[in-house]
Amino acid sequence: MFARGATVPPPGVDASDSFFAVDAPHDVKGTRKYVGVMAPGTSHATLTVRTYAALLQAGASPEIPDEVRDAYWTLLGYFNSLRVLGAAYIATIDDVRDRIKVVSNRLLQG
């Protein structure tokens, strides 16, 4: 900018401490869990609806203490094409809410 040179600070001593970010201890900040699901013999839409419904219902579980519950639960999906993304978007609007009711009823029954 304005014909000046730019420099990036060197990385930190280890991977958990770079110039830009420092890992917070687990007791201070929650951790993320990445999960992959492979379900041969079922369609991508069915897999998406059932997995999202189960994860969202688990996040609403009354066994989770309020101090742990985060108001900004995030469910992130990766898709290989815009066509599959569009189908998943429609499925989440239409079918995930209905499937959450099924999952919730199963949990209540037993």
N, C-alpha and C positions, 0 to 999 in steps of 0.2 A: 504494500500500500504506500503510495506516494514515493515510489522508487527506493524504499527501504528494504533491507534484508529481513527475513523472518526466520526465527529459530524455534525449534520445539525442544522443550526441556528433555534431558535424558530420562530413561525409564528409572523407576525406583529400584531398590535393592532386590526385591522379590516381586513375584507376580501379584501378590495381594496388596501391594503398595506402589502404585504408579503415581506420577505427578498429578494426574487428573482425578484419581479416586483411591480410596482406602477401604478395604473390606471391613465391614462392621462385625463385631462379635455376634454370634448366634443369639445370645441372650438379650442383645440390644435390638437387633433387627431380625425379622423372620427370614427364613431361607426359601428359595424357590426349589420346586421339584419338577423336573422334566420327565414326561412319561410318553412312551411310544406305544401304540396299539397296533397289532396286526391281527386281523380277523379274516382269514381266507374263507370263502364260501358265503360271504355276505356282501351286499352292495356298499359302496362308499357312503351313500346317503343314510342307510340304516345304521351303519357303524357310527357316523357322526352324531345322529340323533340320540342313539342310546348312550354313547360315551358322554356327550355334553350333558344330557339329562342326569346321568348318575353323578357326574362331578359337581354340577350345580346343586343337586339335592344334598350331596355330602357336605358342601359348604354351608348349607343352611341347617345342618344338624344341631339339635339342641345340646349335644354333649360337648360342643366346642365352647369354652368359656368366652365371655364377652370381651375380655382384655386381649384375647388371641384373635378373635374375629376381626377381620379387616373390612371396612366399608367399601373397599375398592377391589374385591375379588376379580381376578382377570383370568379369562379362559382364552387361550391363544391357539389358533389352528393354522397350519401351513398347508397350502394347496398348490398343485402343480400347474393349474391353468385357471384362467378367469371363468371358464365354463363351469368347472368344478366348484370354484368359489361361489359363483352365482347360485348354483344348486344348493350348496350348503347354507347360504344366506337365507334362501326361501325356506329350507327345511327347518332352520332354527326359529324362524318367525312362526311357522305353522305348527311344526310337530314337536319341538323340544318342550314347549309348555305342557302339551298333553302328556308327553312321556314322563315329565317330572311328576305329574299326578299319579301315574302308574307306579313309579319307583317309590314315591312317598307312601302309597297304600300298601305296597309289599313290605316296607319297613315297619309300618304300624301293625300289620298282621303277624309279623313274626320273625 
